[in-house]
Amino acid sequence: MVQPTNFGSNLDAIKDNFFMEKDDNPEQTKKDALVEFNNFTDKLKQKGVDVTIYQQCHEKATDSIFPNNWFSTHKNINIPGKNNV
């Protein structure tokens, strides 16, 4: 999971994304996101889930907590989207 230390509105995405709006209180949003993140990761850990926490790499990458390049492998099951030979 990516810790939301620089979380906020993506001003470039707002320009053409109807569902986004500019954040009027970015500092409070950062604090709220971090509290929610910490509470959630604590609950996962209490249930025995191994949680790996990554830091946001760039201060301007405010929406980098949503990684879009991932994959999942499972024993004896094909990887979705991969042509299996």
For each residue, the residues with C-beta under 8 A, 3 or more apart:
1: 37 41 51 52 53 54 65
2: 53 54 55 56 64 65 66 67
3: 34 37 53 54 55 56 65
4: 7 30 33 34 37 56 65
5: 30 34 55 56
6: 30 56 58 59 60 61 62 64
7: 4 29 30 33 34 56 62 63 65
8: 23 26 29 30 62
9: 14 20 21 22 23 26 29 62
10: 13 14 20 62 63
11: 14 15 22
12: 15
13: 10 16 17 20 63
14: 9 10 11 17 20 21 22
15: 11 12
16: 13
17: 13 14 20
18:
19:
20: 9 10 13 14 17
21: 9 14
22: 9 11 14
23: 8 9 26 29
24:
25: 28 29
26: 8 9 23 29 30
27: 30 31
28: 25 31 32
29: 7 8 9 23 25 26 32 33
30: 4 5 6 7 8 26 27 33 34
31: 27 28 34 35
32: 28 29 35 36
33: 4 7 29 30 36 37 65
34: 3 4 5 7 30 31 37 38
35: 31 32 38 39
36: 32 33 39 40
37: 1 3 4 33 34 40 41
38: 34 35 41 42
39: 35 36 42 43
40: 36 37 43 44
41: 1 37 38 44 45 51 53
42: 38 39 45 46
43: 39 40 46 47
44: 40 41 47 49 51
45: 41 42 48 49 51
46: 42 43
47: 43 44
48: 45
49: 44 45
50:
51: 1 41 44 45
52: 1
53: 1 2 3 41
54: 1 2 3
55: 2 3 5
56: 2 3 4 5 6 7 59 61 64 65
57: 61 64
58: 6 61 64
59: 6 56
60: 6
61: 6 56 57 58 64
62: 6 7 8 9 10
63: 7 10 13 66
64: 2 6 56 57 58 61 67
65: 1 2 3 4 7 33 56
66: 2 63
67: 2 64 70
68:
69:
70: 67
71: 79
72: 79 80
73: 77 79
74: 77
75:
76:
77: 73 74
78: 82 84
79: 71 72 73 82 84
80: 72
81:
82: 78 79
83:
84: 78 79
85:
